Amino acid sequence: MSLLAVPIIAVLALFFVVLTSTIFFIYLTKLKNKVLLLDIQMQSTSLLVDEIQSSTSKLQQELKSLAANHEGAAMENNQVTKQLELRIKNLQSQAYEQQQLVIQWQENQGQDKFYNRAFKLAEKGADIDEIIRECELPRAEVEMLLSVYRQRVRTK
């Protein structure tokens, strides 16, 4: 080896050492920047986790409140439903009674027509047999109607 070759090798070795050190320094700087970026992301994520936990806690409280309100409303609705059912039953019973009264009134009204016709015939001077034939009433009822009619005429 020549004398000149030793310093060239030393310069080349020094150049490689400096180059390797520079590359290693750049790599370490980039790595440090990545670590800082990851630290910032971790802090941001930690804040988000805290915010989510806080929101979750608030939502759970609201859910509990809504569940309690719903339960109270359900009980109230149940009571109102029972009261309405009772009222409906009462109204149905009253409607049935009114229907029965209407039926009775209609049945009685038919008989009243015969009695009214009998009174009109009596006013016109019809005799008992004619009233019995026209109104289809029993003789005893016609006799009673005529006596009532005659009392009315006397009192007027």
Sequence and secondary structure as in RCSB ss.txt:
>XXXX:A:sequence
MSLLAVPIIAVLALFFVVLTSTIFFIYLTKLKNKVLLLDIQMQSTSLLVDEIQSSTSKLQQELKSLAANHEGAAM
ENNQVTKQLELRIKNLQSQAYEQQQLVIQWQENQGQDKFYNRAFKLAEKGADIDEIIRECELPRAEVEMLLSVYR
QRVRTK
>XXXX:A:secstr
  TTHHHHHHHHHHHHHHHHHHHHHHHHHHHHHHHHHHHHHHHHHHHHHHHHHHHHHHHHHHHHHHHHHHHHHHH
HHHHHHHHHHHHHHHHHHHHHHHHHHHHHHHHHHHHHHHHHHHHHHHHTT  HHHHHHHH   HHHHHHHHHHHH
HHHHH 
